[in-house]
Structures are given as structure tokens and as C-alpha cells.
Amino acid sequence: MSDSLVFKSIRQLGGLVQAREVSPTELAEVFLDRLERLGSDYNAVVTVTRERALREAKRAEQEISSGRYKGPLHGIPYGVKDLLATKDGIPTTWGAAPFRKQVFDYDATVVERLGAAGAVLAAKLAMVELAGGGGYWQPNASFTGPGITPWDKNRWSGGSSTGSGAATAAGLVPFAIGSETGGSIMSPSSNCGVAGVRPTYGRVSRYGAMALSWTLDKLGPMCLTADDCGLVLDAISGRDPKDPTTTRRSFIYDDSDVSLRRFRFGVMENVTDHVDEPTRANFERALDVLDTVADIEEMRFSDLPHEEILQVILFAEAASAFEEIVDSGKLAELTAPEDRFGAYPRVTVLAKDYINALRLRRLVAENAEEAMSPFDAVVAPTRSGVATPVNQGFRSATLHAGKDTMMSLGNVAGLPAVSVPSGFSEEGLPTGIKFMGRAYEENTVLAAARAYQAITDWHERHPPDLLPAG
Amino acid sequence: MGQWHAGEKRRTILNDEAAKREVEERFNTVKRLYGDRLDEKQLEGVRTGVETIVRASQAVSAVRLENGDEPFSVFVPYREEG
């Protein structure tokens, strides 16, 4: 029974739990065992929270036995990127050696909300140190080692939500929480061949999350399917007085049938100009598939300097967020050599340039809203290429040096996106397709991704060496 | 509120010489603040980082903004909920 529980969706596992065909404790034991046994193969895990998981699983079991079933997450194990605060003496390391013993006495709001939904915290998952706040250039930028994709042990899983992507793809947890400031949910989702949602800015409370950039940071789910992402987002979203940026617009996941729905998608002109061959080929095949469920038109965004606006905002806010870390000299203890000096230049961002970037942000958002309004979503390859070799720098050595307008614009404007697998390279590395929507249109982009997954089976493929025997 | 028009530039981007001076001035600020803890190789990395920031800042500054174009982060006076 235990092997057959791996690589099942939350929707499937939840059905088994509700029907009492599997108990939350049994589920917890299966995934705790996998986390402990396989986590180090992918440098995916910082802390397995066995004691807390079994306690929460037992509570879930009692609640379900007494008829208090809470919904599809009840009794389902999960992991969180190790930048989310957790109590009970569980370290919250931010992926960085100087903080390996850091402990908080409270749970982040996301962890509280998942607990309220009955989910079971099984692991704190690896991440790039300080979520990339040191400006890393290559995968070996975490005290737990470079994140490794379960599809190839010589390739990178990230970043910066490296463990969240790898643990989900390897069947170490049914789902995980990641964070994105400038691509950190989308990128590992693509590299690891899983589904990931970057919610609209303000949709999910960041209370208890390490701050990298207050006006860019977002938390979101990483799962086996887009449908699962909707279930998790439903549980973690909503107004939180502890995070004043959270929106009062409610999100209730709409999982209604999409089989009869016809979509309208935009594709940014020249979107594949700077992507590698397998990514381009898989994206074009994906468009052919989507043609059966959507009208697809070319579109364009403004030529505002999206990437530079993102950089100025991120650098200025990170300079403030990490001022104490920089001044303390703790950067010298970071793993990646370039992270030991990468934060220093940011003190030179001028206040007027930061303010100007925030002024341009409004223009970016207004332009994006106008450009995207005819469409349900704009689709693009999630990343410009397949996963980078773990021993290769990805900034200087990348073959795909074009600007990622969709990533920069989407994060500057705080727009929701979902990435799902779109195929594989000849070497067996996954590629991803991204559906980006207008602000607060998570249900629309999730519907689009669900429609794509309903007519493809990429999400049903898993790393061959991790499939259950027989 | 001002309008942005594609291609409209607010001012000329710093020329190469001016940009180099800007990089050197900002680099010297970092060196003055933190130079005692950085070796030569790290300082070269810092210089590259400063160049990135100056280039990004120039690109941001090059887009025309009207006086009324406010930052997107709007200050809202605090009042306890409930």
C-alpha cells in the first residue's frame, strides 16, 4: 500500500483519507521515510519534522474519526521552504549557514493556515541561501549543497525554492510551499517538472517569511498538478492583519469542469527567440495542443525596462532587509563565494532611482493590464532552457542571454502565473509552460493549466528510478 | 497623471565616461564602508555589481515620467482593525 501512495495527487490522497482507506499517520510515515531516506540525494531537505508531523497526523486522525473532516488537505503531509518560521524548536535556516540554528517561537501564517486545514508539516525544505539575496551565480549556494533535480542528479533543481521543487518531484511530499521574488517558484517548477503557482502579490500572507523584497515577495504552492495548486492556494490565501499587504479580495478555488470551456491566449511576439531548442520545440508542441481548446494570438507588452525596474526595486529593498546581516559580517559565512560580497553593491542604489522604479511600476502594471485584457492568459516557456548542470554558473555561462520579460513584468506588476510541465528534452529533462494572468485571476490561469493537463500527460510522468517497484 | 509613450526618453543615458565615473564614485562608497573585509577579487566582484546597478538605474531614469506620476506603493495611514 505504502508505495502506491507516492505520486498520487492531493485530490487522490484526500479521497483515500476521507474514505478512511488510509490514515493520516500511515501517510505521514510513508513520506517521513522518503524524506529521511531520499532527501539527501537531491539536497532537498533541511529538517524532517518527524515529531511534529506524527503529532499533527494523530490529531487529524482523531478529528476524521470523530466526523470532523476538514477537506482535501486534511491529513496530507507537506513541506515548506525553510524561510517560513516554525515553532516547536524547529530551526528556520533561510538556507544560510550563519542561520542554521535560528529558531522562532511562532508559525508563519501560511503554516498556521495549512495546520487549520488539517495538513501535516513533514519537512523544512532546502533553498538557495537568503533566497538568492546574495546574488548567487551558480547552483552551489546553500549550506545543504546545490539543489538537484530528481530527473538528473547532475542538474540543478532551482532556484531559489530548490527543495520545494525537488521534494515534490521526487515524491518526498505530496506538496510544498515555495516563494518567488524574481522567478523562484516558476524556475524550480520547470526544472523539476512539477506544477507551481505564483499568486497575485498580496494574495498570500508573508507573515513569518524571510523578507528579501517587501513589494516583490510572494508565497505559493508547488504540487503534482495545477488542480492541487488550487486546493492549496484556497487554504493559504486571504487577508491577514499581520501582513498589511494582503488583499481583501477573497480567493475561493473554482474547480469546475473546464472541458467545454474555450480560452483565449496571447503569446508574446518573439517569445522563443532566446530559449534553447528542447524548450522551444516543446512550447510549440504545447501551442498546437492548446489550439484545440483556445484561440491563440500574438501580442506584445510595452518596451519599458522591466528587468531593470525589477533589479532596482529588489536591490534597494534587499539592501534594507539585509542591512543587519551585511553589517554583521555574516555574509562571509555564506556558501557561494559570490554571495560573500554580492549584497554590498546594493548600498549604492540611490533613493530617487528606487522611487522612480516604483513610479514606473504603475506604468508597467497599467500597460500589462491593457495588453492582457483581451486574454484569459499569456502563455510562454517557463524558463529559457532546461535545468543547468550543477557545476555550471548560470549567469555568465547561459546560452540563453535574452531578457525574461514575462518573469520581470509578472513580478514587477505582481501578476499570477502557473507553470506546468510541457515535455522533456532528449536527455530526459523537463520543460515548463507558463500561463500568466491579470491580477487576481488565479482561477482563470488555473483553469487554463487544468485544461492543458486534461489533454496532456506530462504531469503523470515521474523520475523512473523513483517509481514504485512493480 | 502622465502618460508613457513607447520610445519616449526623459533624458540621455549617461555617456561611457560619465557612467564610468558614476561607477567609480559608487564603488568607492562601498570600499570606504566595507573595503576592510573584502579582498581584491571580491572588490572586483563588487565593482561588477555596481556596474549592474548603474546600468539598471540609467535604464529606469531614461523613461520619461510626469510630475504627477506617483510611486505605486501608496502610503495608507494606520488604524487598528476591529
Chai-1 contact restraints between the chains, C-beta under 6 A:
chainA,res_idxA,chainB,res_idxB,connection_type,confidence,min_distance_angstrom,max_distance_angstrom,comment,restraint_id
A,P241,B,E81,contact,1.0,0.0,6.0,A-B,restraint_1
A,S302,B,A6,contact,1.0,0.0,6.0,A-B,restraint_2
A,D303,B,A6,contact,1.0,0.0,6.0,A-B,restraint_3
A,P305,B,A59,contact,1.0,0.0,6.0,A-B,restraint_4
A,E308,B,A56,contact,1.0,0.0,6.0,A-B,restraint_5
A,E308,B,A59,contact,1.0,0.0,6.0,A-B,restraint_6
A,E308,B,V60,contact,1.0,0.0,6.0,A-B,restraint_7
A,Q311,B,A56,contact,1.0,0.0,6.0,A-B,restraint_8
A,V312,B,A56,contact,1.0,0.0,6.0,A-B,restraint_9
A,V312,B,V60,contact,1.0,0.0,6.0,A-B,restraint_10
A,F341,B,L38,contact,1.0,0.0,6.0,A-B,restraint_11
A,F341,B,Q42,contact,1.0,0.0,6.0,A-B,restraint_12
A,F341,B,G45,contact,1.0,0.0,6.0,A-B,restraint_13
A,F341,B,V46,contact,1.0,0.0,6.0,A-B,restraint_14
A,Y344,B,V30,contact,1.0,0.0,6.0,A-B,restraint_15
A,Y344,B,Y34,contact,1.0,0.0,6.0,A-B,restraint_16
A,Y344,B,V46,contact,1.0,0.0,6.0,A-B,restraint_17
A,P345,B,V30,contact,1.0,0.0,6.0,A-B,restraint_18
A,P345,B,V46,contact,1.0,0.0,6.0,A-B,restraint_19
A,P345,B,G49,contact,1.0,0.0,6.0,A-B,restraint_20
A,P345,B,V50,contact,1.0,0.0,6.0,A-B,restraint_21
A,P345,B,I53,contact,1.0,0.0,6.0,A-B,restraint_22
A,T348,B,R26,contact,1.0,0.0,6.0,A-B,restraint_23
A,T348,B,T29,contact,1.0,0.0,6.0,A-B,restraint_24
A,T348,B,V50,contact,1.0,0.0,6.0,A-B,restraint_25
A,T348,B,I53,contact,1.0,0.0,6.0,A-B,restraint_26
A,V349,B,I53,contact,1.0,0.0,6.0,A-B,restraint_27
A,D353,B,S57,contact,1.0,0.0,6.0,A-B,restraint_28
A,D353,B,V60,contact,1.0,0.0,6.0,A-B,restraint_29
A,I355,B,P71,contact,1.0,0.0,6.0,A-B,restraint_30
A,N356,B,V60,contact,1.0,0.0,6.0,A-B,restraint_31
A,A357,B,V60,contact,1.0,0.0,6.0,A-B,restraint_32
A,L358,B,P71,contact,1.0,0.0,6.0,A-B,restraint_33
A,L358,B,F72,contact,1.0,0.0,6.0,A-B,restraint_34
A,L358,B,S73,contact,1.0,0.0,6.0,A-B,restraint_35
A,R359,B,L65,contact,1.0,0.0,6.0,A-B,restraint_36
A,R359,B,D69,contact,1.0,0.0,6.0,A-B,restraint_37
A,R359,B,P71,contact,1.0,0.0,6.0,A-B,restraint_38
A,L360,B,V63,contact,1.0,0.0,6.0,A-B,restraint_39
A,R361,B,F72,contact,1.0,0.0,6.0,A-B,restraint_40
A,R362,B,F72,contact,1.0,0.0,6.0,A-B,restraint_41
A,L363,B,W4,contact,1.0,0.0,6.0,A-B,restraint_42
